[in-house]
Amino acid sequence: MNDFIKQIHFDEKGLIPAIAFDVVSSKVVMLAYMNRESIEETLSTGYCTYYSRSRQKLWQKGESSGHLQKLKAMKLDCDGDTLLLEIEQTGMACHTGNFSCFFRQLKDGAWVVAEDDNSIGRGMALEYGIVKERAEHPVEGSYTNYLLREGVDKICKKVGEESTECVIAAKNRSPEELTYEAADLIYHLTVLLYEQGLDWDDIGKAMLSRHKK
């Protein structure tokens, strides 16, 4: 560990800026600072830990909200003074409730809230994050918790039902109905993946591998 740490150029306070990039939505979600200890903690746990300049202590992203950042890769820029953390974001990255801290854009000389990102990647990542959070912190009356309690047979039955609903919607030539039913299918597939110990990243890798052959 000492060899790679020596190549990092910390500032006079022993800190280095770290940019968090969500690999599912392909969005930069935040910028924070790390020191040697937080880097070691991140690599040890697999989840991003930063150094708070205001509180002057380490903090794991999502330690209170559950919006954890799973580290996929840590990269160092050419000058050695900035880190890029490729992460998988659970829930929202920003304390304001926005997915990314960079939710304002300059338009006509004023900072305005950017239009919502409707990408399928972000939607699936958020869906998985919610399922994971319900599993780890059950909520009374939660449909997700009900499915997980019932187990794989019930979940598979719902996946089959939603698949049929998609077929019916398509046969009816109803784009609105098909959109709604497809979203339901993806939700139930998300629950199934979680129950099986998989996530959408595993599916993405399988899909991308087909194009490398």
C-alpha positions in Angstrom: 0.0 0.0 0.0 2.9 2.4 0.7 4.1 2.3 -2.9 0.9 3.6 -4.4 0.3 6.1 -1.6 3.7 7.7 -2.3 2.5 8.5 -5.8 -0.4 10.6 -4.5 0.3 14.3 -4.1 -1.6 15.4 -1.0 -1.9 19.1 -0.3 -0.3 20.9 2.6 -3.2 19.6 4.8 -2.7 16.0 3.7 -5.9 16.1 1.5 -6.7 15.3 -2.1 -9.9 16.1 -3.9 -11.9 13.0 -5.0 -14.5 13.1 -7.7 -17.3 10.4 -7.4 -18.6 9.2 -10.8 -21.6 6.8 -10.8 -20.9 4.1 -13.4 -24.6 3.2 -13.7 -26.0 6.6 -14.6 -22.7 7.9 -16.1 -22.9 11.0 -13.9 -20.5 12.9 -11.7 -22.4 12.9 -8.4 -20.2 14.8 -6.0 -16.7 16.0 -5.0 -15.2 15.5 -1.6 -11.8 15.2 0.0 -9.8 12.2 1.2 -6.7 11.7 3.2 -4.4 8.7 3.6 -6.6 7.1 6.3 -9.9 7.6 4.3 -8.3 6.1 1.2 -7.2 3.0 3.2 -10.6 2.7 4.8 -12.3 2.9 1.4 -10.1 0.2 0.0 -10.5 -2.0 3.1 -14.4 -1.8 3.2 -15.2 -1.4 -0.5 -17.3 1.7 0.3 -16.3 5.3 0.0 -15.1 7.0 3.1 -14.1 10.7 2.9 -12.5 13.3 5.2 -14.8 16.1 6.4 -12.9 19.4 6.5 -15.6 21.1 8.6 -15.9 18.3 11.2 -12.2 17.3 10.8 -12.9 13.6 10.9 -13.6 10.6 8.6 -17.1 9.9 7.4 -18.5 7.1 5.3 -20.8 8.3 2.6 -24.3 7.2 3.4 -23.5 6.1 7.0 -26.7 7.7 8.3 -28.9 7.9 5.1 -28.1 4.5 3.7 -27.0 6.1 0.4 -23.7 4.2 0.2 -21.2 4.4 -2.6 -19.8 1.1 -3.6 -16.3 1.5 -5.0 -15.8 0.0 -8.4 -12.4 1.5 -9.2 -10.0 4.2 -7.9 -8.0 6.2 -10.4 -5.4 8.9 -10.1 -5.0 11.8 -12.6 -1.8 12.5 -14.6 -0.5 15.1 -12.0 -1.3 12.8 -9.1 -3.3 15.4 -7.3 -6.9 14.4 -8.0 -8.7 11.1 -7.5 -11.5 9.7 -9.6 -13.7 7.2 -7.8 -15.9 5.1 -10.0 -18.8 4.1 -7.8 -22.2 2.6 -7.7 -24.5 5.0 -6.0 -27.3 3.8 -3.8 -30.1 6.3 -3.5 -29.3 10.0 -3.8 -25.7 11.4 -3.5 -26.7 15.0 -2.5 -28.0 16.0 0.9 -30.6 18.2 -0.9 -32.4 15.1 -2.2 -31.0 15.4 -5.7 -29.2 12.4 -7.3 -26.1 14.5 -8.0 -24.7 17.5 -6.1 -24.3 19.1 -9.6 -28.0 19.6 -10.1 -27.8 23.3 -11.1 -26.8 24.5 -14.6 -26.2 28.0 -16.0 -29.0 29.1 -18.3 -29.5 32.7 -19.5 -27.2 34.1 -16.9 -28.8 32.3 -13.9 -28.3 29.1 -12.1 -31.4 26.9 -12.6 -32.2 23.3 -11.6 -31.3 21.0 -14.4 -34.0 18.9 -16.0 -34.4 15.5 -14.4 -32.2 12.7 -15.8 -34.6 10.1 -17.2 -31.9 7.6 -18.2 -32.8 3.9 -17.7 -29.4 3.4 -15.9 -30.3 5.9 -13.2 -33.8 4.5 -12.8 -32.6 1.0 -12.4 -29.9 2.0 -10.0 -32.4 3.9 -7.9 -34.8 1.0 -8.0 -32.1 -1.4 -6.8 -31.1 1.0 -4.1 -34.6 1.1 -2.8 -35.0 -2.6 -2.8 -31.7 -3.0 -1.0 -32.7 -0.4 1.6 -36.0 -2.1 2.2 -34.3 -5.5 2.7 -31.8 -4.1 5.2 -34.3 -1.8 6.9 -37.8 -3.4 6.6 -40.8 -1.1 6.6 -44.2 -2.3 7.8 -46.6 -2.6 4.9 -43.8 -2.5 2.3 -44.6 -4.5 -0.9 -40.9 -5.1 -1.4 -40.6 -6.6 2.0 -43.6 -8.8 1.4 -42.1 -10.2 -1.8 -38.8 -10.9 -0.1 -40.5 -12.7 2.7 -42.5 -14.8 0.3 -39.4 -15.8 -1.5 -38.3 -16.8 -5.0 -41.4 -18.6 -6.0 -43.6 -15.6 -5.4 -41.2 -13.2 -7.0 -40.8 -15.4 -10.1 -44.6 -15.6 -10.4 -44.8 -11.8 -10.4 -42.1 -11.6 -13.0 -44.0 -13.9 -15.2 -47.3 -12.0 -14.7 -45.6 -8.6 -15.5 -44.0 -10.1 -18.6 -47.4 -11.2 -19.8 -48.8 -7.8 -19.1 -46.1 -6.3 -21.3 -47.0 -8.7 -24.1 -50.7 -7.7 -23.8 -49.9 -4.0 -23.8 -47.8 -4.4 -26.9 -50.5 -6.4 -28.7 -52.9 -3.6 -27.8 -50.6 -1.0 -29.4 -50.7 1.1 -26.2 -47.3 2.9 -25.7 -48.5 4.3 -22.4 -49.6 0.9 -21.1 -46.5 -0.8 -22.3 -44.3 1.9 -20.6 -46.1 1.4 -17.3 -46.0 -2.4 -17.5 -42.3 -2.5 -18.5 -41.5 -0.4 -15.4 -43.3 -2.9 -13.3 -41.4 -5.7 -14.9 -38.1 -4.0 -14.3 -39.1 -3.5 -10.6 -39.9 -7.2 -10.1 -36.7 -8.2 -11.9 -34.8 -6.0 -9.6 -36.3 -7.7 -6.6 -35.5 -11.1 -8.1 -31.9 -10.1 -8.8 -31.5 -8.9 -5.2 -33.0 -12.1 -3.9 -30.5 -14.1 -6.0 -27.5 -12.0 -4.8 -27.1 -10.2 -8.1 -27.5 -6.6 -9.2 -27.9 -4.7 -12.5 -24.1 -4.3 -12.8 -23.8 -8.0 -13.2 -26.4 -7.9 -16.0 -24.5 -5.0 -17.6 -21.3 -6.9 -17.6 -22.9 -9.9 -19.3 -24.4 -7.6 -21.9 -21.2 -5.8 -22.7 -19.2 -9.1 -22.8 -21.3 -10.1 -25.8 -20.0 -7.2 -27.8 -16.4 -8.1 -27.1 -16.5 -11.4 -28.8 
